[in-house]
Amino acid sequence: MGLPPELETLARTYARAHREAGTSIGAVLIEVKALVRDYSDIDAPIFTPKVVGWTVAGYFAGTGRSPR
């Protein structure tokens, strides 16, 4: 049990695509948290922090901005 290794790349790529499309980080995080909750059920509290971290890192990668 755990997160598949390719999920980090997917989360980062997904977030970057949304940033480039003009989606706010808040909207992306709401969607990502819902996806984690839908697919991991009772394990969501365990997996959500890691996936959110990858998403935020992917969203801000290459922007010169530090996520806060």
Order of alpha helices (4+ residues) and beta strands (2+ residues): alpha-alpha-alpha
